[in-house]
Amino acid sequence: MSLGDVIDAARRRRKTLVVHAPDSDPDVSSVTDRFDGRNVDVVVEDVRADEPEPYVEVLENGQFRAVVSLADLRSFLEPPIEDPGTYPRAHNALHELLDDSVFATLSRRQLLATSREIEDRAYRTGSGELHAGFQSQAAFEPQRALYNRLANDTDLGVHVHLVPDPGGVPDTGATVHENPHPDVGRYWFLAYDGGQTGQQCALVAEQRGSDAYHGVWTYDRELVATALSAIDDLSGYRPA
């Protein structure tokens, strides 16, 4: 079991976005280019510029899920970074609507915002286990105070996975796992088991450039279990 298996499994779940907007609207390409065509079909329905506000229909396996404005979807893909406990409820809803959608391009900003949504769920629930992989200690350092709060203010079991660093293990209230497995350095991941409340969720994203990731977030119990199993398998790695 590997972290890449989570992305592969999500690709088998089809979504369709039907974008109703003028071809000239700059938001169209900025939104549609984000999705992986192997998992998300994007259809653009050209409308006149004087039509009502551009919007997007979301279909899953051919069934209607919801309608969102194109502007709201664009804002969601370039979000503010909020602390757990203050995460916008509207963005929670969009995360749920777009779960299991494989994104062709995710920036560190989008990953941080999605991580906040998962951390927010874990913080509000206050129990269970949260596993987070930030690749390097340098990437984790700006989040250390937040993870101290998650570990100290709740009954969560908080685990942080990092590649080994010459400076040693960072001082934090979370349990830190240094692991030389290549996937720890290649993937940004979070997985929360939900604390037996049905709030399980996970994010898995593979780095493909300095600020470019390919990945998915999910609330599906089976996919979250796959992510947790893959993280557990990392702990048994021993370099040759």
ZADO-378593 format. One record per residue (C-alpha): residue number from 1; residue in one letter; x, y, z. Coordinates in Angstrom, 2 decimals, decimal comma, always signed. Example, Ala and Ser with C-alpha at 12.3 -4.5 7.8 and 13.67 -1.06 7.14 Angstrom:
2
@i=1; aa=a; x=+12,30; y=-4,50; z=+7,80 $
@i=2; aa=s; x=+13,67; y=-1,06; z=+7,14 $
This chain:
240
@i=1; aa=m; x=+0,00; y=+0,00; z=+0,00 $
@i=2; aa=s; x=+1,39; y=+3,41; z=-0,96 $
@i=3; aa=l; x=+0,28; y=+7,04; z=-0,84 $
@i=4; aa=g; x=+0,06; y=+7,00; z=-4,63 $
@i=5; aa=d; x=-2,62; y=+4,29; z=-4,34 $
@i=6; aa=v; x=-4,95; y=+6,87; z=-2,75 $
@i=7; aa=i; x=-4,69; y=+9,13; z=-5,81 $
@i=8; aa=d; x=-5,09; y=+6,16; z=-8,17 $
@i=9; aa=a; x=-8,22; y=+4,99; z=-6,34 $
@i=10; aa=a; x=-9,74; y=+8,49; z=-6,46 $
@i=11; aa=r; x=-9,21; y=+8,65; z=-10,24 $
@i=12; aa=r; x=-11,75; y=+5,85; z=-10,65 $
@i=13; aa=r; x=-14,45; y=+8,12; z=-9,19 $
@i=14; aa=r; x=-15,75; y=+10,38; z=-11,94 $
@i=15; aa=k; x=-16,92; y=+13,95; z=-11,56 $
@i=16; aa=t; x=-18,13; y=+16,38; z=-14,20 $
@i=17; aa=l; x=-18,00; y=+20,16; z=-14,00 $
@i=18; aa=v; x=-20,28; y=+22,00; z=-16,40 $
@i=19; aa=v; x=-19,11; y=+25,61; z=-16,55 $
@i=20; aa=h; x=-21,72; y=+28,10; z=-17,76 $
@i=21; aa=a; x=-19,77; y=+31,24; z=-18,66 $
@i=22; aa=p; x=-18,63; y=+33,33; z=-21,62 $
@i=23; aa=d; x=-15,52; y=+31,93; z=-23,30 $
@i=24; aa=s; x=-13,86; y=+35,29; z=-22,66 $
@i=25; aa=d; x=-14,25; y=+35,03; z=-18,87 $
@i=26; aa=p; x=-10,70; y=+34,72; z=-17,45 $
@i=27; aa=d; x=-11,98; y=+32,64; z=-14,53 $
@i=28; aa=v; x=-12,86; y=+29,75; z=-16,88 $
@i=29; aa=s; x=-9,33; y=+28,62; z=-17,70 $
@i=30; aa=s; x=-8,00; y=+29,49; z=-14,24 $
@i=31; aa=v; x=-10,49; y=+27,01; z=-12,77 $
@i=32; aa=t; x=-10,70; y=+24,28; z=-15,41 $
@i=33; aa=d; x=-6,93; y=+23,89; z=-15,78 $
@i=34; aa=r; x=-6,69; y=+22,78; z=-12,15 $
@i=35; aa=f; x=-8,41; y=+19,42; z=-12,64 $
@i=36; aa=d; x=-6,99; y=+16,09; z=-13,83 $
@i=37; aa=g; x=-8,84; y=+14,99; z=-16,97 $
@i=38; aa=r; x=-8,53; y=+11,33; z=-15,96 $
@i=39; aa=n; x=-10,88; y=+11,97; z=-13,03 $
@i=40; aa=v; x=-12,81; y=+15,18; z=-13,78 $
@i=41; aa=d; x=-14,54; y=+15,96; z=-17,07 $
@i=42; aa=v; x=-14,84; y=+19,71; z=-17,64 $
@i=43; aa=v; x=-17,48; y=+20,94; z=-20,08 $
@i=44; aa=v; x=-17,70; y=+24,65; z=-20,90 $
@i=45; aa=e; x=-21,10; y=+25,91; z=-22,04 $
@i=46; aa=d; x=-20,59; y=+29,30; z=-23,65 $
@i=47; aa=v; x=-23,19; y=+31,93; z=-22,68 $
@i=48; aa=r; x=-23,63; y=+35,58; z=-23,61 $
@i=49; aa=a; x=-21,78; y=+38,13; z=-21,51 $
@i=50; aa=d; x=-25,11; y=+39,68; z=-20,45 $
@i=51; aa=e; x=-26,39; y=+36,38; z=-19,01 $
@i=52; aa=p; x=-26,65; y=+35,96; z=-15,20 $
@i=53; aa=e; x=-23,54; y=+35,38; z=-13,09 $
@i=54; aa=p; x=-21,38; y=+32,52; z=-14,44 $
@i=55; aa=y; x=-21,87; y=+29,29; z=-12,52 $
@i=56; aa=v; x=-20,69; y=+25,67; z=-12,36 $
@i=57; aa=e; x=-22,80; y=+22,52; z=-12,12 $
@i=58; aa=v; x=-21,13; y=+19,64; z=-10,29 $
@i=59; aa=l; x=-22,10; y=+16,09; z=-11,29 $
@i=60; aa=e; x=-20,84; y=+12,87; z=-9,73 $
@i=61; aa=n; x=-21,15; y=+9,67; z=-11,74 $
@i=62; aa=g; x=-23,67; y=+11,53; z=-13,89 $
@i=63; aa=q; x=-25,83; y=+12,59; z=-10,95 $
@i=64; aa=f; x=-26,39; y=+16,25; z=-10,04 $
@i=65; aa=r; x=-24,65; y=+17,32; z=-6,81 $
@i=66; aa=a; x=-24,83; y=+21,12; z=-6,64 $
@i=67; aa=v; x=-24,39; y=+24,49; z=-8,33 $
@i=68; aa=v; x=-21,74; y=+27,01; z=-7,27 $
@i=69; aa=s; x=-20,83; y=+30,37; z=-8,73 $
@i=70; aa=l; x=-17,69; y=+30,44; z=-10,85 $
@i=71; aa=a; x=-16,36; y=+33,31; z=-8,73 $
@i=72; aa=d; x=-16,80; y=+31,31; z=-5,51 $
@i=73; aa=l; x=-15,00; y=+28,33; z=-7,03 $
@i=74; aa=r; x=-12,14; y=+30,56; z=-8,17 $
@i=75; aa=s; x=-11,90; y=+32,08; z=-4,67 $
@i=76; aa=f; x=-11,90; y=+28,60; z=-3,15 $
@i=77; aa=l; x=-8,96; y=+27,56; z=-5,33 $
@i=78; aa=e; x=-6,97; y=+30,62; z=-4,20 $
@i=79; aa=p; x=-8,04; y=+30,71; z=-0,55 $
@i=80; aa=p; x=-7,06; y=+32,61; z=+2,58 $
@i=81; aa=i; x=-5,22; y=+30,58; z=+5,21 $
@i=82; aa=e; x=-7,30; y=+30,30; z=+8,39 $
@i=83; aa=d; x=-6,55; y=+28,82; z=+11,81 $
@i=84; aa=p; x=-8,45; y=+25,72; z=+12,99 $
@i=85; aa=g; x=-11,64; y=+26,77; z=+14,75 $
@i=86; aa=t; x=-12,11; y=+29,75; z=+12,39 $
@i=87; aa=y; x=-12,19; y=+27,97; z=+9,02 $
@i=88; aa=p; x=-14,99; y=+29,37; z=+6,76 $
@i=89; aa=r; x=-18,06; y=+27,13; z=+6,75 $
@i=90; aa=a; x=-18,62; y=+27,89; z=+3,05 $
@i=91; aa=h; x=-15,20; y=+26,47; z=+2,22 $
@i=92; aa=n; x=-15,98; y=+23,35; z=+4,28 $
@i=93; aa=a; x=-18,97; y=+22,81; z=+1,97 $
@i=94; aa=l; x=-16,87; y=+23,25; z=-1,18 $
@i=95; aa=h; x=-14,26; y=+20,82; z=+0,11 $
@i=96; aa=e; x=-17,00; y=+18,24; z=+0,60 $
@i=97; aa=l; x=-18,45; y=+18,96; z=-2,84 $
@i=98; aa=l; x=-15,08; y=+18,50; z=-4,58 $
@i=99; aa=d; x=-13,79; y=+15,58; z=-2,55 $
@i=100; aa=d; x=-12,25; y=+12,73; z=-4,58 $
@i=101; aa=s; x=-11,52; y=+15,19; z=-7,41 $
@i=102; aa=v; x=-7,93; y=+14,71; z=-8,56 $
@i=103; aa=f; x=-6,30; y=+18,11; z=-9,08 $
@i=104; aa=a; x=-3,66; y=+18,39; z=-11,79 $
@i=105; aa=t; x=-2,13; y=+21,45; z=-10,13 $
@i=106; aa=l; x=-2,23; y=+22,42; z=-6,47 $
@i=107; aa=s; x=-0,06; y=+25,16; z=-5,00 $
@i=108; aa=r; x=+1,37; y=+25,17; z=-1,49 $
@i=109; aa=r; x=-1,23; y=+27,81; z=-0,63 $
@i=110; aa=q; x=-4,09; y=+25,52; z=-1,67 $
@i=111; aa=l; x=-2,52; y=+22,63; z=+0,22 $
@i=112; aa=l; x=-2,20; y=+24,77; z=+3,35 $
@i=113; aa=a; x=-5,85; y=+25,81; z=+3,07 $
@i=114; aa=t; x=-6,96; y=+22,19; z=+2,58 $
@i=115; aa=s; x=-4,75; y=+21,12; z=+5,48 $
@i=116; aa=r; x=-6,49; y=+23,75; z=+7,62 $
@i=117; aa=e; x=-9,87; y=+22,25; z=+6,75 $
@i=118; aa=i; x=-8,71; y=+18,82; z=+7,92 $
@i=119; aa=e; x=-7,03; y=+20,24; z=+11,02 $
@i=120; aa=d; x=-10,22; y=+22,20; z=+11,76 $
@i=121; aa=r; x=-12,31; y=+19,02; z=+11,66 $
@i=122; aa=a; x=-9,84; y=+17,26; z=+13,93 $
@i=123; aa=y; x=-9,69; y=+20,22; z=+16,34 $
@i=124; aa=r; x=-13,47; y=+20,54; z=+16,58 $
@i=125; aa=t; x=-13,89; y=+16,78; z=+17,09 $
@i=126; aa=g; x=-11,06; y=+16,68; z=+19,63 $
@i=127; aa=s; x=-10,37; y=+12,94; z=+19,57 $
@i=128; aa=g; x=-8,88; y=+10,30; z=+17,31 $
@i=129; aa=e; x=-5,57; y=+10,35; z=+15,45 $
@i=130; aa=l; x=-4,22; y=+12,95; z=+13,05 $
@i=131; aa=h; x=-1,19; y=+12,16; z=+10,89 $
@i=132; aa=a; x=+0,56; y=+14,93; z=+8,96 $
@i=133; aa=g; x=+3,49; y=+14,75; z=+6,57 $
@i=134; aa=f; x=+5,07; y=+18,11; z=+5,70 $
@i=135; aa=q; x=+8,03; y=+16,61; z=+3,84 $
@i=136; aa=s; x=+10,82; y=+18,56; z=+5,58 $
@i=137; aa=q; x=+11,43; y=+20,11; z=+8,97 $
@i=138; aa=a; x=+11,74; y=+23,51; z=+7,24 $
@i=139; aa=a; x=+8,20; y=+23,11; z=+5,87 $
@i=140; aa=f; x=+6,87; y=+22,04; z=+9,27 $
@i=141; aa=e; x=+8,53; y=+24,81; z=+11,29 $
@i=142; aa=p; x=+5,92; y=+27,53; z=+10,46 $
@i=143; aa=q; x=+3,20; y=+25,07; z=+11,54 $
@i=144; aa=r; x=+4,83; y=+23,98; z=+14,80 $
@i=145; aa=a; x=+2,84; y=+26,32; z=+17,08 $
@i=146; aa=l; x=-0,39; y=+25,14; z=+15,46 $
@i=147; aa=y; x=+0,50; y=+21,49; z=+16,02 $
@i=148; aa=n; x=+1,42; y=+22,22; z=+19,63 $
@i=149; aa=r; x=-2,09; y=+23,63; z=+20,00 $
@i=150; aa=l; x=-3,70; y=+20,61; z=+18,35 $
@i=151; aa=a; x=-1,75; y=+18,25; z=+20,62 $
@i=152; aa=n; x=-2,11; y=+20,21; z=+23,87 $
@i=153; aa=d; x=-5,66; y=+21,59; z=+23,64 $
@i=154; aa=t; x=-7,41; y=+18,38; z=+22,58 $
@i=155; aa=d; x=-7,36; y=+14,63; z=+23,19 $
@i=156; aa=l; x=-6,06; y=+14,06; z=+19,66 $
@i=157; aa=g; x=-3,12; y=+11,79; z=+19,02 $
@i=158; aa=v; x=-1,08; y=+14,07; z=+16,73 $
@i=159; aa=h; x=+1,70; y=+12,55; z=+14,61 $
@i=160; aa=v; x=+4,07; y=+14,49; z=+12,35 $
@i=161; aa=h; x=+6,11; y=+12,65; z=+9,70 $
@i=162; aa=l; x=+9,33; y=+14,22; z=+8,38 $
@i=163; aa=v; x=+12,47; y=+13,22; z=+6,55 $
@i=164; aa=p; x=+15,47; y=+13,05; z=+8,94 $
@i=165; aa=d; x=+17,14; y=+16,40; z=+9,57 $
@i=166; aa=p; x=+20,70; y=+17,03; z=+10,81 $
@i=167; aa=g; x=+19,24; y=+19,43; z=+13,39 $
@i=168; aa=g; x=+17,34; y=+16,60; z=+15,08 $
@i=169; aa=v; x=+13,68; y=+16,25; z=+15,99 $
@i=170; aa=p; x=+11,79; y=+19,55; z=+16,43 $
@i=171; aa=d; x=+10,48; y=+20,40; z=+19,90 $
@i=172; aa=t; x=+6,72; y=+20,02; z=+19,67 $
@i=173; aa=g; x=+3,79; y=+18,56; z=+21,59 $
@i=174; aa=a; x=+3,11; y=+16,22; z=+18,67 $
@i=175; aa=t; x=+4,78; y=+12,84; z=+18,20 $
@i=176; aa=v; x=+7,43; y=+13,27; z=+15,51 $
@i=177; aa=h; x=+8,41; y=+10,38; z=+13,22 $
@i=178; aa=e; x=+11,62; y=+10,85; z=+11,25 $
@i=179; aa=n; x=+11,53; y=+8,53; z=+8,25 $
@i=180; aa=p; x=+13,92; y=+8,26; z=+5,27 $
@i=181; aa=h; x=+11,27; y=+6,68; z=+3,01 $
@i=182; aa=p; x=+11,27; y=+8,56; z=-0,34 $
@i=183; aa=d; x=+7,50; y=+9,10; z=-0,14 $
@i=184; aa=v; x=+7,87; y=+11,18; z=+3,04 $
@i=185; aa=g; x=+9,88; y=+13,71; z=+1,06 $
@i=186; aa=r; x=+7,77; y=+13,44; z=-2,10 $
@i=187; aa=y; x=+4,22; y=+13,68; z=-0,69 $
@i=188; aa=w; x=+2,38; y=+16,26; z=+1,39 $
@i=189; aa=f; x=-0,23; y=+14,31; z=+3,33 $
@i=190; aa=l; x=-2,72; y=+14,55; z=+6,17 $
@i=191; aa=a; x=-5,06; y=+11,84; z=+7,38 $
@i=192; aa=y; x=-7,55; y=+12,06; z=+10,23 $
@i=193; aa=d; x=-9,37; y=+8,92; z=+11,36 $
@i=194; aa=g; x=-12,42; y=+10,89; z=+12,57 $
@i=195; aa=g; x=-12,26; y=+9,74; z=+16,17 $
@i=196; aa=q; x=-15,15; y=+7,30; z=+15,47 $
@i=197; aa=t; x=-17,45; y=+10,23; z=+14,62 $
@i=198; aa=g; x=-17,70; y=+9,97; z=+10,82 $
@i=199; aa=q; x=-15,46; y=+13,04; z=+10,38 $
@i=200; aa=q; x=-12,64; y=+11,10; z=+8,71 $
@i=201; aa=c; x=-10,73; y=+12,92; z=+5,96 $
@i=202; aa=a; x=-7,41; y=+12,84; z=+4,14 $
@i=203; aa=l; x=-5,23; y=+14,81; z=+1,75 $
@i=204; aa=v; x=-2,51; y=+13,24; z=-0,41 $
@i=205; aa=a; x=-0,50; y=+15,34; z=-2,88 $
@i=206; aa=e; x=+2,65; y=+14,45; z=-4,80 $
@i=207; aa=q; x=+5,16; y=+17,24; z=-5,40 $
@i=208; aa=r; x=+5,95; y=+17,74; z=-9,09 $
@i=209; aa=g; x=+7,67; y=+21,14; z=-8,98 $
@i=210; aa=s; x=+8,86; y=+23,76; z=-6,53 $
@i=211; aa=d; x=+5,26; y=+24,96; z=-6,01 $
@i=212; aa=a; x=+3,28; y=+22,38; z=-7,96 $
@i=213; aa=y; x=+1,48; y=+19,35; z=-6,53 $
@i=214; aa=h; x=-0,83; y=+16,70; z=-7,97 $
@i=215; aa=g; x=-3,31; y=+15,19; z=-5,57 $
@i=216; aa=v; x=-6,68; y=+14,70; z=-3,94 $
@i=217; aa=w; x=-8,57; y=+15,19; z=-0,70 $
@i=218; aa=t; x=-11,30; y=+12,84; z=+0,42 $
@i=219; aa=y; x=-13,91; y=+12,20; z=+3,12 $
@i=220; aa=d; x=-14,62; y=+8,68; z=+1,90 $
@i=221; aa=r; x=-14,14; y=+6,17; z=+4,71 $
@i=222; aa=e; x=-12,50; y=+3,59; z=+2,44 $
@i=223; aa=l; x=-10,04; y=+6,05; z=+0,86 $
@i=224; aa=v; x=-9,14; y=+7,54; z=+4,25 $
@i=225; aa=a; x=-8,46; y=+4,03; z=+5,54 $
@i=226; aa=t; x=-6,22; y=+3,46; z=+2,50 $
@i=227; aa=a; x=-4,30; y=+6,64; z=+3,32 $
@i=228; aa=l; x=-3,89; y=+5,66; z=+6,98 $
@i=229; aa=s; x=-2,71; y=+2,19; z=+5,96 $
@i=230; aa=a; x=-0,16; y=+3,69; z=+3,56 $
@i=231; aa=i; x=+1,15; y=+5,98; z=+6,30 $
@i=232; aa=d; x=+1,42; y=+3,04; z=+8,67 $
@i=233; aa=d; x=+3,36; y=+1,09; z=+6,03 $
@i=234; aa=l; x=+5,90; y=+3,94; z=+5,82 $
@i=235; aa=s; x=+6,93; y=+3,31; z=+9,42 $
@i=236; aa=g; x=+8,35; y=-0,11; z=+8,56 $
@i=237; aa=y; x=+10,70; y=+1,23; z=+5,88 $
@i=238; aa=r; x=+14,40; y=+0,49; z=+6,20 $
@i=239; aa=p; x=+16,74; y=+1,89; z=+3,51 $
@i=240; aa=a; x=+18,87; y=-0,69; z=+1,70 $
